[in-house]
Amino acid sequence: MRSGFEFLDEPIYAPKKNKKDKIVLMKPLRFYINFAGQRLPDLYIVPAGFESNGFSIPFIFKPFVSNFDVGVENAIAHDFLYSELKTFNMFRRDADMAFYSGLRNSNLEVWKSKLFYCAVIIAGGKHWKKKI
């Protein structure tokens, strides 16, 4: 068993009207989190209707990567954890590490996985602090 997110569903989403960089989940997305070969007991359910921007990509990188690249389900789960973190009583670093591990387990290129992980480490804090 690998570390990261373990998805029970494929993400089914549609673009959000009037927001080209946002998507809306059409069906719930269920997942577990695995750390060091151990599955955590909680089943997480991202509800239908949840909005995500996928991979938050700064304007300068848009020619090279997409908000909705391979492994976007990891970005959706990460966005969900950030939005509900206090409810789940989880540390930010755990959500970030599950995100990175999930990316590495997907077919996303290694350099993109590292880029997306660095982006959440550098820029994710401002979103995290809003939850405290």
C-alpha positions in Angstrom: 0.0 0.0 0.0 1.5 3.3 -1.1 1.4 6.6 0.9 -1.0 9.3 -0.3 -4.6 9.4 -1.3 -6.4 6.2 -2.1 -9.4 7.0 -4.2 -12.5 4.8 -4.4 -14.0 6.9 -7.3 -12.8 8.6 -10.4 -13.4 12.3 -10.3 -16.4 13.5 -12.3 -16.4 17.2 -12.7 -17.6 20.0 -15.1 -16.2 23.5 -15.6 -17.9 26.1 -13.4 -20.0 28.5 -15.4 -18.3 32.0 -15.7 -15.1 30.7 -14.0 -12.7 29.1 -16.5 -10.2 28.0 -13.8 -12.8 26.3 -11.5 -14.5 23.0 -11.6 -17.5 21.6 -9.8 -17.7 17.9 -8.7 -20.7 16.3 -10.3 -20.5 13.2 -8.0 -19.0 12.6 -4.6 -15.3 11.7 -4.5 -14.4 9.2 -1.8 -10.9 8.6 -0.5 -8.7 7.3 2.3 -5.3 8.6 3.3 -2.3 6.2 3.6 0.9 7.0 5.5 3.9 4.7 5.7 1.9 1.8 4.4 -0.9 2.3 6.9 -4.4 3.3 5.9 -5.9 5.8 8.2 -9.4 4.7 9.4 -11.4 7.7 8.2 -13.2 7.7 4.9 -13.2 11.2 3.4 -16.1 12.2 1.1 -15.8 15.3 -1.1 -19.4 16.1 -1.8 -21.0 16.7 -5.2 -21.0 20.4 -5.8 -17.6 21.0 -4.2 -15.6 23.6 -6.2 -11.9 23.4 -6.8 -9.4 25.2 -9.0 -7.5 22.0 -9.5 -3.8 22.7 -9.4 -3.5 26.4 -8.5 -1.2 27.6 -11.3 0.4 31.0 -11.2 -0.1 32.9 -14.5 3.5 32.7 -15.5 3.4 28.8 -15.6 0.1 28.4 -17.4 1.8 27.8 -20.8 3.6 24.8 -19.3 1.0 23.1 -17.0 -2.7 22.9 -16.7 -5.0 23.4 -13.7 -6.6 20.0 -14.6 -3.5 17.9 -15.4 -3.1 14.2 -14.7 -3.7 13.5 -11.0 -6.2 16.4 -10.6 -8.1 14.2 -8.1 -5.2 14.8 -5.7 -5.6 18.5 -6.0 -9.4 18.2 -5.4 -8.8 16.1 -2.3 -6.1 18.5 -1.1 -8.4 21.5 -1.6 -11.1 19.7 0.3 -8.8 19.0 3.2 -7.7 22.6 3.3 -11.4 23.7 3.3 -12.4 21.3 6.1 -9.1 20.9 8.0 -10.3 21.9 11.4 -13.1 19.4 11.2 -10.7 16.6 10.4 -8.2 17.7 13.0 -5.3 17.2 10.6 -2.0 19.1 10.4 -1.3 21.1 7.2 1.9 19.3 6.6 0.0 15.9 6.6 -2.4 17.2 4.0 0.5 18.5 1.9 2.5 15.3 2.2 -0.6 13.2 1.2 -1.0 15.5 -1.8 2.6 15.0 -2.9 2.6 11.3 -2.3 -0.6 11.0 -4.3 0.9 13.0 -7.2 4.0 10.7 -7.2 1.6 7.6 -7.4 -0.2 9.1 -10.4 1.1 9.2 -13.9 2.1 12.9 -13.5 5.7 13.7 -14.4 8.1 14.0 -11.5 9.0 17.6 -12.2 5.3 18.6 -12.2 4.7 16.7 -8.9 7.6 18.6 -7.3 6.5 21.9 -8.7 2.9 21.5 -7.4 4.2 20.4 -4.0 6.5 23.4 -3.8 3.6 25.6 -4.7 1.5 24.4 -1.8 4.4 24.7 0.6 5.1 28.2 -0.5 1.6 29.6 -1.2 -0.7 27.3 0.7 -0.1 28.9 4.0 -2.2 31.9 3.3 -5.2 29.6 2.7 -4.4 27.5 5.8 -4.2 30.5 8.1 -7.7 31.5 7.1 -8.9 28.3 8.8 -7.4 29.0 12.2 
